[in-house]
Amino acid sequence: MEFLELAKKRYSCRNFLNKEVEKEKIDNILEAARLAPTAVNFQPQRILVLKDKNTIEKLKEATPYTFDAPLIFAVCYDKEVSWKRKYDGNDEGIVDASIITTHMMLEATDLDLGTTWVGSFNPEKVREVLGIPQNYEIVSLLPTGYPAEDAKPSSNHEKRESLDTTVFYEKF
């Protein structure tokens, strides 16, 4: 599939089939994450794969947005590994984890799976429920699975600003 076609096909899926995602597909999604670029190639990403229904149910204590997906990735980065910009100490780990999450979403789409990036969660509750170490920052939860037959993009999915609004050349 051509990249722009793939990018257009991806949407935030909020309705999944109750069908297990095959290990080969999970491995492909994780490989896409592994291949994603990170600042100075420090690779601070730490990904927790959640398939157990009880664990996913318990995660609902931290967010209502699990969408009953059969698979959820918790994408984190290790603050002790991530690169910090020398000029202001800015931690680039959140950027790295965001790039990784995007790679995962696109690979899942290419595998005919649906995903949605969940950023609305109580981080301390997620940390508690999943046993995430304190040096890991939780960036995203990624419910993943086969889209239900009635799954569709939101009405806002295709609303995009024009390039004239978002792109500037040489100066703002």
Disulfide bonds with the S-S distance in Angstrom:
none
